[in-house]
């Protein structure tokens, strides 16, 4: 386990030194090594925060998903970003996580001030 942890640290450090576009592709390719024995709730929370951060960025710069209101991936209402569960589920499968139901009811999800609307499929 110590060797696995050392490999994860080394890969994370290397990936962190790359350009953002290269970082994302390397993170996906080496996910099983960098997330070895990692708490899935924390992993999913990190993925969700990344999605929210990216959506807020595009909204602020008026990029392809921003500025038009009613875009297919998100909407901003009263200072809150709404994320479709499908987006998180797609990204989670890239990391080998297929069942997100326990995550939606986890203390980590609630303490991060996220809410889940199962009927509408929104976070």
N, CA, C and O of each residue as an XYZ file, in Angstrom:
492
protein
N       0.813     -1.193      0.000
C       0.000      0.000      0.000
C       0.856      1.257      0.000
O       0.470      2.269     -0.585
N       2.007      1.205      0.646
C       2.881      2.378      0.647
C       3.380      2.688     -0.760
O       3.471      3.849     -1.158
N       3.698      1.640     -1.498
C       4.159      1.845     -2.876
C       3.034      2.415     -3.725
O       3.269      3.305     -4.542
N       1.813      1.916     -3.546
C       0.669      2.444     -4.286
C       0.431      3.913     -3.962
O       0.135      4.714     -4.849
N       0.563      4.258     -2.691
C       0.397      5.654     -2.285
C       1.493      6.520     -2.896
O       1.226      7.642     -3.328
N       2.717      6.015     -2.935
C       3.829      6.765     -3.526
C       3.609      6.981     -5.022
O       3.883      8.061     -5.547
N       3.118      5.958     -5.696
C       2.818      6.075     -7.132
C       1.734      7.123     -7.351
O       1.829      7.940     -8.267
N       0.692      7.098     -6.498
C      -0.392      8.072     -6.625
C       0.118      9.500     -6.432
O      -0.277     10.407     -7.163
N       0.992      9.697     -5.452
C       1.549     11.030     -5.197
C       2.406     11.481     -6.369
O       2.314     12.630     -6.801
N       3.237     10.585     -6.888
C       4.098     10.923     -8.007
C       3.266     11.290     -9.243
O       3.545     12.290     -9.905
N       2.246     10.480     -9.550
C       1.402     10.765    -10.706
C       0.645     12.082    -10.528
O       0.544     12.874    -11.464
N       0.119     12.311     -9.337
C      -0.616     13.557     -9.083
C       0.295     14.765     -9.257
O      -0.121     15.782     -9.812
N       1.523     14.662     -8.792
C       2.474     15.761     -8.940
C       2.810     16.001    -10.403
O       2.857     17.144    -10.857
N       3.040     14.927    -11.134
C       3.359     15.057    -12.559
C       2.186     15.655    -13.327
O       2.366     16.564    -14.137
N       0.986     15.143    -13.069
C      -0.206     15.627    -13.769
C      -0.437     17.103    -13.459
O      -0.833     17.870    -14.337
N      -0.192     17.499    -12.218
C      -0.386     18.887    -11.815
C       0.535     19.870    -12.512
O       0.234     21.064    -12.546
N       1.643     19.414    -13.068
C       2.585     20.311    -13.744
C       2.251     20.502    -15.216
O       2.909     21.292    -15.893
N       1.257     19.809    -15.722
C       0.917     19.864    -17.141
C      -0.114     20.962    -17.419
O      -0.736     21.498    -16.502
N      -0.277     21.282    -18.710
C      -1.297     22.228    -19.122
C      -2.670     21.657    -18.778
O      -2.834     20.440    -18.684
N      -3.647     22.527    -18.593
C      -4.975     22.113    -18.161
C      -5.602     21.084    -19.101
O      -6.198     20.110    -18.641
N      -5.473     21.289    -20.397
C      -6.078     20.344    -21.344
C      -5.414     18.973    -21.245
O      -6.091     17.951    -21.361
N      -4.114     18.940    -21.033
C      -3.390     17.684    -20.889
C      -3.698     17.054    -19.531
O      -3.789     15.831    -19.416
N      -3.860     17.895    -18.496
C      -4.170     17.398    -17.149
C      -5.424     16.546    -17.149
O      -5.442     15.459    -16.571
N      -6.470     17.034    -17.795
C      -7.744     16.315    -17.788
C      -7.608     14.950    -18.440
O      -8.131     13.961    -17.925
N      -6.923     14.885    -19.546
C      -6.770     13.594    -20.220
C      -5.888     12.643    -19.408
O      -6.163     11.445    -19.345
N      -4.832     13.171    -18.788
C      -3.977     12.327    -17.949
C      -4.713     11.849    -16.697
O      -4.533     10.708    -16.272
N      -5.539     12.712    -16.106
C      -6.301     12.312    -14.925
C      -7.228     11.152    -15.245
O      -7.382     10.235    -14.438
N      -7.843     11.187    -16.410
C      -8.740     10.100    -16.796
C      -7.968      8.805    -17.039
O      -8.400      7.727    -16.632
N      -6.823      8.927    -17.707
C      -6.040      7.729    -18.036
C      -5.431      7.066    -16.802
O      -5.321      5.841    -16.744
N      -5.039      7.868    -15.821
C      -4.371      7.329    -14.637
C      -5.258      7.329    -13.396
O      -4.758      7.212    -12.277
N      -6.564      7.457    -13.586
C      -7.490      7.560    -12.452
C      -7.392      6.365    -11.515
O      -7.440      6.532    -10.296
N      -7.256      5.174    -12.059
C      -7.229      3.999    -11.176
C      -5.977      3.959    -10.306
O      -5.969      3.305     -9.263
N      -4.931      4.643    -10.719
C      -3.705      4.670     -9.921
C      -3.707      5.822     -8.915
O      -3.210      5.679     -7.798
N      -4.270      6.965     -9.317
C      -4.255      8.127     -8.435
C      -5.362      8.084     -7.393
O      -5.283      8.790     -6.387
N      -6.392      7.271     -7.610
C      -7.510      7.188     -6.668
C      -7.561      5.830     -5.986
O      -8.624      5.388     -5.551
N      -6.435      5.180     -5.894
C      -6.360      3.863     -5.264
C      -6.711      3.973     -3.786
O      -6.135      4.794     -3.072
N      -7.641      3.161     -3.326
C      -8.091      3.132     -1.927
C      -8.597      4.495     -1.446
O      -8.437      4.837     -0.274
N      -9.186      5.245     -2.317
C      -9.668      6.562     -1.951
C     -11.152      6.477     -1.616
O     -11.878      5.663     -2.187
N     -11.583      7.293     -0.719
C     -12.982      7.335     -0.332
C     -13.806      7.824     -1.526
O     -13.564      8.908     -2.057
N     -14.780      7.014     -1.937
C     -15.575      7.353     -3.117
C     -16.403      8.618     -2.915
O     -16.604      9.376     -3.864
N     -16.886      8.858     -1.701
C     -17.649     10.076     -1.469
C     -16.787     11.309     -1.727
O     -17.242     12.270     -2.348
N     -15.554     11.282     -1.253
C     -14.655     12.414     -1.475
C     -14.296     12.558     -2.952
O     -14.195     13.672     -3.468
N     -14.105     11.434     -3.622
C     -13.808     11.463     -5.053
C     -14.969     12.076     -5.819
O     -14.761     12.947     -6.663
N     -16.192     11.631     -5.534
C     -17.364     12.151     -6.224
C     -17.590     13.626     -5.902
O     -17.998     14.402     -6.766
N     -17.327     14.000     -4.671
C     -17.468     15.398     -4.279
C     -16.468     16.269     -5.041
O     -16.800     17.373     -5.474
N     -15.275     15.777     -5.199
C     -14.257     16.507     -5.957
C     -14.668     16.633     -7.421
O     -14.502     17.694     -8.023
N     -15.201     15.567     -7.990
C     -15.676     15.599     -9.380
C     -16.816     16.607     -9.513
O     -16.825     17.412    -10.444
N     -17.775     16.569     -8.590
C     -18.918     17.479     -8.639
C     -18.471     18.930     -8.504
O     -18.955     19.801     -9.227
N     -17.562     19.187     -7.593
C     -17.054     20.560     -7.446
C     -16.353     21.027     -8.720
O     -16.460     22.192     -9.102
N     -15.642     20.119     -9.371
C     -14.997     20.461    -10.641
C     -16.009     20.807    -11.719
O     -15.795     21.733    -12.501
N     -17.108     20.070    -11.766
C     -18.173     20.351    -12.733
C     -18.769     21.730    -12.459
O     -18.960     22.524    -13.380
N     -19.058     22.008    -11.195
C     -19.640     23.300    -10.826
C     -18.670     24.428    -11.162
O     -19.074     25.460    -11.698
N     -17.396     24.232    -10.849
C     -16.378     25.244    -11.143
C     -16.309     25.526    -12.649
O     -16.242     26.681    -13.069
N     -16.326     24.469    -13.445
C     -16.256     24.632    -14.891
C     -17.499     25.332    -15.428
O     -17.402     26.194    -16.301
N     -18.663     24.960    -14.905
C     -19.905     25.601    -15.361
C     -19.925     27.082    -14.987
O     -20.339     27.920    -15.789
N     -19.485     27.401    -13.792
C     -19.438     28.801    -13.366
C     -18.448     29.596    -14.202
O     -18.684     30.765    -14.506
N     -17.343     28.966    -14.574
C     -16.364     29.639    -15.423
C     -16.984     29.988    -16.770
O     -16.889     31.126    -17.231
N     -17.625     28.991    -17.403
C     -18.208     29.234    -18.719
C     -19.345     30.240    -18.651
O     -19.553     31.016    -19.583
N     -20.084     30.225    -17.543
C     -21.150     31.208    -17.361
C     -20.566     32.617    -17.258
O     -21.127     33.564    -17.809
N     -19.439     32.759    -16.554
C     -18.849     34.083    -16.356
C     -18.207     34.636    -17.625
O     -18.211     35.850    -17.829
N     -17.659     33.785    -18.476
C     -17.017     34.266    -19.698
C     -17.959     34.253    -20.888
O     -17.601     34.722    -21.969
N     -19.161     33.720    -20.699
C     -20.124     33.692    -21.799
C     -19.711     32.735    -22.886
O     -19.918     32.995    -24.071
N     -19.120     31.612    -22.476
C     -18.641     30.606    -23.425
C     -19.770     29.804    -24.036
O     -20.921     30.242    -24.038
N     -19.442     28.623    -24.557
C     -20.417     27.820    -25.293
C     -21.633     27.416    -24.464
O     -22.725     27.277    -25.014
N     -21.470     27.225    -23.151
C     -22.607     26.833    -22.319
C     -23.147     27.996    -21.516
O     -24.089     27.824    -20.743
N     -22.581     29.159    -21.676
C     -22.974     30.266    -20.825
C     -23.715     31.345    -21.565
O     -23.694     31.415    -22.794
N     -24.368     32.180    -20.798
C     -24.965     33.370    -21.327
C     -26.300     33.221    -22.016
O     -27.035     34.204    -22.111
N     -26.654     32.047    -22.500
C     -27.874     31.904    -23.268
C     -29.089     31.595    -22.443
O     -30.208     31.685    -22.948
N     -28.912     31.231    -21.173
C     -30.063     30.856    -20.365
C     -30.710     29.615    -20.933
O     -30.953     29.554    -22.138
N     -30.992     28.644    -20.127
C     -31.623     27.431    -20.609
C     -30.686     26.538    -21.392
O     -31.140     25.766    -22.236
N     -29.396     26.620    -21.138
C     -28.475     25.724    -21.819
C     -28.762     24.300    -21.392
O     -29.409     24.078    -20.369
N     -28.299     23.349    -22.148
C     -28.683     21.964    -21.908
C     -28.068     21.378    -20.652
O     -28.600     20.397    -20.132
N     -26.969     21.928    -20.133
C     -26.284     21.316    -19.005
C     -26.540     21.976    -17.662
O     -26.429     21.317    -16.629
N     -26.871     23.232    -17.647
C     -27.013     23.871    -16.347
C     -27.876     25.100    -16.447
O     -28.118     25.626    -17.533
N     -28.333     25.547    -15.309
C     -29.031     26.824    -15.237
C     -28.651     27.460    -13.917
O     -28.402     26.773    -12.927
N     -28.610     28.773    -13.916
C     -28.242     29.452    -12.683
C     -29.468     30.196    -12.192
O     -30.018     31.048    -12.890
N     -29.887     29.864    -10.985
C     -31.069     30.484    -10.409
C     -30.728     30.943     -9.001
O     -30.217     30.170     -8.191
N     -31.014     32.196     -8.722
C     -30.806     32.746     -7.385
C     -29.416     32.443     -6.842
O     -29.285     32.102     -5.666
N     -28.372     32.557     -7.666
C     -27.011     32.344     -7.200
C     -26.628     30.892     -7.023
O     -25.575     30.599     -6.457
N     -27.447     29.986     -7.488
C     -27.150     28.563     -7.353
C     -26.959     27.950     -8.725
O     -27.686     28.265     -9.667
N     -25.989     27.084     -8.828
C     -25.751     26.370    -10.071
C     -26.454     25.031     -9.999
O     -26.305     24.296     -9.023
N     -27.216     24.717    -11.027
C     -27.930     23.452    -11.092
C     -27.209     22.540    -12.069
O     -26.941     22.920    -13.209
N     -26.898     21.336    -11.615
C     -26.168     20.370    -12.432
C     -27.067     19.166    -12.666
O     -27.703     18.673    -11.735
N     -27.122     18.697    -13.887
C     -27.879     17.483    -14.175
C     -27.115     16.281    -13.625
O     -25.903     16.165    -13.805
N     -27.836     15.396    -12.959
C     -27.218     14.197    -12.373
C     -26.489     13.386    -13.434
O     -25.462     12.766    -13.160
N     -27.022     13.397    -14.626
C     -26.437     12.639    -15.732
C     -24.989     13.046    -15.990
O     -24.162     12.203    -16.339
N     -24.676     14.329    -15.822
C     -23.309     14.807    -16.049
C     -22.365     14.190    -15.022
O     -21.304     13.674    -15.373
N     -22.759     14.249    -13.749
C     -21.936     13.656    -12.693
C     -21.815     12.155    -12.885
O     -20.731     11.598    -12.711
N     -22.900     11.493    -13.237
C     -22.874     10.045    -13.422
C     -21.942      9.649    -14.561
O     -21.237      8.645    -14.467
N     -21.936     10.430    -15.631
C     -21.042     10.151    -16.761
C     -19.581     10.287    -16.340
O     -18.755      9.429    -16.650
N     -19.271     11.369    -15.633
C     -17.880     11.564    -15.182
C     -17.483     10.523    -14.151
O     -16.335     10.078    -14.130
N     -18.420     10.128    -13.292
C     -18.111      9.131    -12.264
C     -17.787      7.776    -12.892
O     -16.921      7.058    -12.392
N     -18.464      7.421    -13.970
C     -18.166      6.134    -14.617
C     -16.760      6.128    -15.205
O     -16.153      5.066    -15.339
N     -16.237      7.294    -15.558
C     -14.858      7.377    -16.049
C     -13.865      6.983    -14.953
O     -12.750      6.549    -15.244
N     -14.278      7.138    -13.693
C     -13.437      6.785    -12.550
C     -13.839      5.450    -11.942
O     -13.333      5.070    -10.886
N     -14.739      4.740    -12.598
C     -15.127      3.412    -12.138
C     -16.211      3.394    -11.078
O     -16.415      2.366    -10.433
N     -16.915      4.502    -10.876
C     -18.000      4.560     -9.902
C     -19.313      4.551    -10.675
O     -19.559      5.428    -11.503
N     -20.160      3.548    -10.401
C     -21.392      3.425    -11.173
C     -22.657      3.711    -10.368
O     -23.667      4.105    -10.949
N     -22.632      3.526     -9.053
C     -23.821      3.734     -8.231
C     -23.638      4.986     -7.376
O     -22.842      4.992     -6.437
N     -24.378      6.043     -7.705
C     -24.241      7.304     -6.981
C     -25.312      7.516     -5.920
O     -25.271      8.517     -5.204
N     -26.262      6.606     -5.802
C     -27.343      6.769     -4.825
C     -26.810      6.929     -3.403
O     -27.276      7.823     -2.696
N     -25.852      6.107     -2.943
C     -25.325      6.322     -1.586
C     -24.634      7.683     -1.423
O     -24.671      8.280     -0.347
N     -24.011      8.162     -2.489
C     -23.338      9.462     -2.422
C     -24.330     10.595     -2.202
O     -24.063     11.514     -1.427
N     -25.477     10.535     -2.883
C     -26.477     11.592     -2.759
C     -27.027     11.703     -1.335
O     -27.478     12.773     -0.927
N     -26.991     10.613     -0.588
C     -27.489     10.663      0.785
C     -26.359     10.671      1.820
O     -26.613     10.510      3.013
N     -25.128     10.857      1.374
C     -23.978     10.809      2.272
C     -23.817     12.126      3.039
O     -24.268     13.176      2.583
N     -23.173     12.059      4.201
C     -22.887     13.283      4.969
C     -21.960     14.244      4.210
O     -22.080     15.460      4.354
N     -21.041     13.705      3.407
C     -20.118     14.561      2.655
C     -20.890     15.424      1.651
O     -20.591     16.607      1.487
N     -21.878     14.833      0.983
C     -22.698     15.546      0.011
C     -23.493     16.646      0.704
O     -23.540     17.777      0.220
N     -24.114     16.323      1.829
C     -24.921     17.295      2.565
C     -24.066     18.403      3.174
O     -24.452     19.571      3.148
N     -22.913     18.042      3.718
C     -22.069     19.058      4.359
C     -21.457     20.019      3.343
O     -21.052     21.126      3.700
N     -21.387     19.604      2.085
C     -20.889     20.488      1.035
C     -21.996     21.406      0.506
O     -21.786     22.180     -0.429
N     -23.186     21.301      1.128
C     -24.335     22.142      0.810
C     -24.887     21.885     -0.579
O     -25.350     22.806     -1.251
N     -24.836     20.632     -1.008
C     -25.488     20.221     -2.241
C     -26.802     19.557     -1.885
O     -26.932     18.956     -0.819
N     -27.772     19.663     -2.769
C     -29.041     18.954     -2.595
C     -29.321     18.161     -3.859
O     -28.879     18.529     -4.947
N     -30.059     17.071     -3.707
C     -30.363     16.190     -4.825
C     -31.862     16.127     -5.035
O     -32.614     15.841     -4.102
N     -32.297     16.393     -6.248
C     -33.709     16.277     -6.627
C     -33.816     15.092     -7.572
O     -33.582     15.224     -8.774
N     -34.170     13.931     -7.025
C     -34.219     12.701     -7.812
C     -35.295     12.742     -8.878
O     -35.109     12.188     -9.961
N     -36.413     13.386     -8.596
C     -37.516     13.447     -9.559
C     -37.123     14.191    -10.832
O     -37.460     13.767    -11.938
N     -36.417     15.289    -10.670
C     -36.002     16.090    -11.839
C     -34.609     15.713    -12.337
O     -34.197     16.150    -13.412
N     -33.882     14.906    -11.565
C     -32.539     14.493    -11.962
C     -31.543     15.639    -11.895
O     -30.699     15.795    -12.777
N     -31.650     16.448    -10.830
C     -30.793     17.622    -10.688
C     -30.087     17.642     -9.348
O     -30.570     17.093     -8.357
N     -28.934     18.286     -9.341
C     -28.190     18.548     -8.110
C     -28.156     20.052     -7.951
O     -27.585     20.558     -6.985
